[in-house]
């Protein structure tokens, strides 16, 4: 695969998703970039903004297998990973795979499940395998988790710990659409659109093509000056007075991968500073912890990240 083939397939997927998703360009772009960077996405937004629909649509147009888990307080780890069941006829235990054995998994309202169940995802997200009864089983390729959570409602929820948040390549925030976009959405439904019926969509890629695209991303060239720029951006989160806990080197690697995807989606096999900038906030916002004083003053993580992005010197790459 070359850069032009990558750009063509990327464009086809975007065009097919646009048949169903009105607006939410940043969400669609962010989820697609995360997929091709071999990462996982945490999507935060109020109910009814299309978070679930975007994940389902991506599953259809990419040709990947898709499964959804509704996380609830009584969900057990085995409900996610699967378990061994005794087979009376054969006289032994047989492993029954859970819904995590898929290529695209939607973890809906992930913060409603207790920590023990949330932790069942950690090995799958990091190592792309599941260990049950001492046996490790690889997950299908490609494998991606899209997790959603409601930022407003806190009753009956279990906030994700920092270690689990860090496993997500990006955190995407979904805001209420502008009036003109909301009007288009309602008009879309008035003309008969049914969000449960995605039959109008057709797969425009295959899982094998996505894997090939992921491999191409790893070959996109990154100049040493660009790497220095990425490291500088992340290190500034550790030096900012309003930030109590800055991002780790894992954030630098995540920023590198997303920049490579953006470069490839533009038909290039090399990264520029402009490829780094769009994903700085999604990559860093869930990896920094603000000082209590800053929070009391109404400062947000995005505020500090945007200020860091504005103040950091941009390298000139020939």
Secondary structure by P-SEA (a helix, b strand, c coil): ccaaaaaaaaaaaaaaaaaccccaaaaaaaaaaaaaacbbbbbbbcccccaaaaaaaaaaaacbbbbbbbccccccccccbbbbbbbccccbbbbbbccccccbbbbcccccccccccccccccccccccccccbbbbccccbbbbbbbbcccccccccccaaaaaaccbbbbbccccaaaaaaaaaaaaacccccccccccccccaaaaaaaaaaaaaccccaaaaaaaaaaaaaaaacccccccccaaaaaaaaaaaaaaaaaacccccccccccccccccccccccccaaaaaacccaaaaaaaaaaacbbbbcc
